[in-house]
Amino acid sequence: MSPSPDDAVRHFRARFEAGGAPARAVSEKTYMKSALRFHGVDAKQIHAECASFCKEHRDLDRESLRAVVSALYATDWFDLRTAGIALLERKVRLLEASDAAWLVDLARASPCWAHVDFLSTKVIDPLIQANPRLLGKMRVWAKDRDFWVRRVALLGQLGPLRRGAGDFALFAAIAGPMLDEKEFFIQKAIGWVLREVSKKRPALVRDFLVPHAARASTVTWREATKYLPAAMKREVERARLFGRGL
C-alpha cells in the first residue's frame, strides 16, 4: 500500500529526530545560512533512510511519489526537503516529461544551492536525458526571472556534458547572455560546467571563452580555465587581456 503524504513526513521526522545530532544541526544551519530547521543528519543517513523507505514501499508509484515529495517540501525542515529530492533521485524513472514544470517549481521553492544543484544534476538532468524534447524547455528556464531557475537551465546537462556528450551549443546559447549577470550562483554555474567540459573537450571551452573574454566574470573565468591545456589557457588569457570579446 502506498504511503500517505502525512505518514511519509511522520516517518522521516521520526527517523531523523532519532538519528540527528543537535550540534550538527546548528553547524549545518549556520553553514547553509538557511531559515529552515535542521535535524542534524548527514547525507549518508538521508540516503539510507530513503533506501529503507523505498524498500518498505515497493509499490510507490508516480502519483504517490509526487505527493510524498510535495509534502516533505511543504515542511520547514531542510533535511526533509533533501530527503524528498533523494526519493526523486531513487525513483526518477517513474517521472515523465510533464513533471519537468513541477520539478522547476521545486527548484523555485529552494532558495539554496544545495537543493537546487541536487535537483538539477540528479533529477532534472536524467529526466532531460530520458526525454530529449525537454532540451527546448531549457531556453525558457534560462530566461526566468528567478536566478535559481536560470541555474537549473545551466546545470540541466551537466551529466552528459561532463562525459563528453550533451548539446554544448545549447549550453553556449544559454550561458552567453548570462555572462553579464552579477549573481554569484550564475557566474559559478557557468564556470562549473565549462570546467567539466574542458576535461574532455577543451577546444569547446576555448572557442566559447575567446569571443566572450571581456564579459566573463572572475568567478566564471577562474573555474572555466582551471583545467585548460597550457597553450589554450594562454590563448584565452591573451583574448581577455587585449579585449577580443569587445
C-alpha positions in Angstrom: 0.0 0.0 0.0 1.4 3.4 -1.0 2.1 5.7 2.0 0.0 8.8 2.6 2.0 12.1 2.4 1.4 12.7 6.1 2.6 9.3 7.1 5.7 9.8 5.0 6.5 13.1 6.7 6.0 11.5 10.1 8.2 8.6 9.1 11.2 10.7 8.1 10.8 13.1 11.0 10.8 10.3 13.5 13.9 8.7 11.9 15.8 12.0 11.7 14.9 13.0 15.2 16.2 9.7 16.5 19.4 9.8 14.4 20.1 13.6 14.4 22.9 15.4 16.2 22.0 18.7 17.7 25.5 20.1 17.3 25.5 19.1 13.7 22.1 20.8 13.2 23.4 24.1 14.5 26.6 24.0 12.3 24.6 23.0 9.2 22.1 25.8 9.7 25.0 28.3 10.0 26.8 26.9 7.0 23.8 26.9 4.8 22.6 30.3 6.1 19.1 28.9 6.0 15.9 29.9 7.8 14.8 26.3 7.7 15.2 23.9 10.6 17.7 21.0 10.7 17.7 17.6 12.4 21.4 17.2 12.2 21.6 14.2 9.9 24.2 13.7 7.2 23.8 12.7 3.6 24.6 9.1 4.3 21.8 8.9 6.8 19.3 10.6 4.5 20.1 8.3 1.6 20.0 5.2 3.8 16.6 6.2 5.1 15.3 6.8 1.6 16.5 3.4 0.5 14.7 1.8 3.5 11.6 3.8 2.8 11.5 2.7 -0.8 12.2 -0.9 0.2 9.2 -0.7 2.6 7.0 0.8 -0.1 7.9 -1.1 -3.2 4.5 -0.2 -4.7 5.3 3.6 -4.7 4.0 4.9 -7.9 4.4 8.3 -9.7 1.4 9.9 -8.2 2.3 8.8 -4.6 5.9 9.9 -5.2 4.9 13.4 -6.2 2.5 13.6 -3.2 5.1 12.5 -0.7 7.8 14.8 -2.1 5.4 17.7 -2.1 4.5 17.0 1.5 8.2 16.9 2.5 8.8 20.1 0.7 5.8 21.8 2.4 7.6 21.4 5.8 10.2 23.9 7.1 12.8 21.2 7.6 15.9 21.4 5.4 16.7 17.7 5.7 13.1 16.6 5.0 13.3 18.5 1.7 16.7 16.9 1.0 15.0 13.5 1.6 12.3 14.5 -0.9 15.0 15.1 -3.6 16.8 11.9 -2.6 13.5 10.0 -3.2 13.2 11.6 -6.6 16.7 10.5 -7.4 16.0 6.9 -6.5 12.7 6.9 -8.4 13.5 9.2 -11.3 12.4 6.5 -13.8 8.8 7.0 -12.5 8.8 10.6 -13.7 7.5 11.8 -17.0 8.4 14.7 -19.2 5.3 16.5 -17.9 6.8 16.5 -14.4 9.5 19.0 -15.5 7.4 22.0 -14.7 6.7 20.7 -11.2 10.4 20.0 -10.6 11.3 23.5 -11.7 8.7 24.8 -9.2 10.5 22.8 -6.5 13.8 24.5 -7.5 12.0 27.8 -7.4 10.9 26.9 -3.8 14.5 26.0 -2.9 16.5 29.3 -2.5 19.6 27.2 -1.7 22.4 26.0 -3.9 22.4 22.6 -2.2 18.8 21.7 -3.1 18.8 23.4 -6.5 22.0 21.6 -7.5 20.8 18.3 -6.2 17.5 18.6 -8.1 19.3 19.8 -11.3 22.0 17.2 -11.5 20.3 14.1 -10.0 16.7 14.5 -11.1 16.2 17.1 -13.8 19.3 16.1 -15.8 18.4 12.4 -16.1 14.8 13.3 -16.9 16.0 15.5 -19.8 18.3 12.7 -21.0 15.3 10.3 -21.0 13.1 12.9 -22.7 15.3 14.9 -25.2 12.4 17.1 -26.2 12.8 18.8 -22.8 16.0 20.4 -24.1 13.9 23.1 -25.6 12.5 24.0 -22.2 15.9 24.9 -21.0 15.9 28.0 -23.2 12.7 29.1 -21.4 14.2 28.4 -18.0 17.3 30.3 -18.9 15.1 33.5 -19.2 13.2 33.0 -16.0 13.2 35.9 -13.5 14.3 33.6 -10.7 18.1 33.1 -10.9 17.7 29.7 -9.3 15.7 28.6 -12.3 18.3 30.0 -14.6 20.9 28.0 -12.7 18.8 24.9 -13.4 19.0 25.7 -17.1 22.8 25.9 -16.8 23.2 22.7 -14.9 20.5 20.6 -16.6 23.0 18.9 -18.9 26.0 18.7 -16.5 26.0 14.9 -16.6 26.3 14.3 -20.4 28.5 17.3 -20.9 30.8 16.0 -18.2 31.0 12.7 -20.1 31.9 14.3 -23.4 28.4 14.3 -24.8 25.4 16.6 -24.5 24.4 19.6 -26.5 27.2 22.1 -25.9 25.9 24.5 -28.5 22.7 24.8 -26.5 24.6 25.4 -23.3 26.6 28.1 -25.0 23.5 29.7 -26.3 22.0 29.7 -22.8 25.2 30.7 -20.9 26.3 33.5 -23.3 23.6 36.0 -22.4 24.1 35.3 -18.7 27.8 36.2 -18.7 26.9 39.8 -17.8 25.0 38.8 -14.7 26.3 39.8 -11.3 24.7 37.0 -9.4 27.4 34.7 -8.0 25.5 31.5 -8.4 25.0 32.1 -12.1 28.7 33.0 -12.6 29.8 29.9 -10.7 27.4 27.6 -12.6 28.7 28.8 -15.9 32.3 28.3 -14.8 31.5 24.9 -13.3 30.0 23.5 -16.5 32.9 24.9 -18.6 35.4 23.4 -16.2 33.9 20.0 -16.5 33.6 20.2 -20.3 37.3 21.3 -20.5 38.4 18.0 -19.1 37.4 16.1 -22.3 36.8 18.8 -24.9 38.9 21.8 -24.0 38.6 23.3 -27.5 34.9 23.9 -27.0 35.7 25.9 -23.9 38.4 27.8 -25.6 36.1 28.6 -28.5 33.4 29.8 -26.1 35.8 31.9 -24.0 37.7 33.7 -26.7 34.8 35.8 -28.1 33.4 36.3 -24.6 36.7 37.0 -22.9 35.9 40.6 -21.8 32.5 39.6 -20.4 33.3 36.6 -18.3 33.4 37.3 -14.5 36.4 36.5 -12.5 34.5 33.7 -10.9 33.5 32.2 -14.2 37.0 32.7 -15.7 38.8 31.0 -12.7 36.6 27.9 -12.9 36.5 27.7 -16.7 40.2 27.9 -17.3 41.3 25.6 -14.4 41.9 22.5 -16.5 42.6 24.1 -19.9 45.8 22.9 -21.5 48.6 25.5 -21.1 48.6 26.6 -24.8 44.8 27.1 -24.8 44.9 28.9 -21.5 47.5 31.3 -22.9 45.3 31.9 -25.9 42.2 32.7 -23.9 44.2 34.9 -21.5 45.5 36.9 -24.4 42.0 37.4 -25.6 41.0 38.6 -22.2 44.0 40.9 -21.9 43.5 42.5 -25.3 39.7 42.6 -25.2 38.9 40.4 -28.2 35.4 40.0 -26.6 34.7 43.7 -27.1 
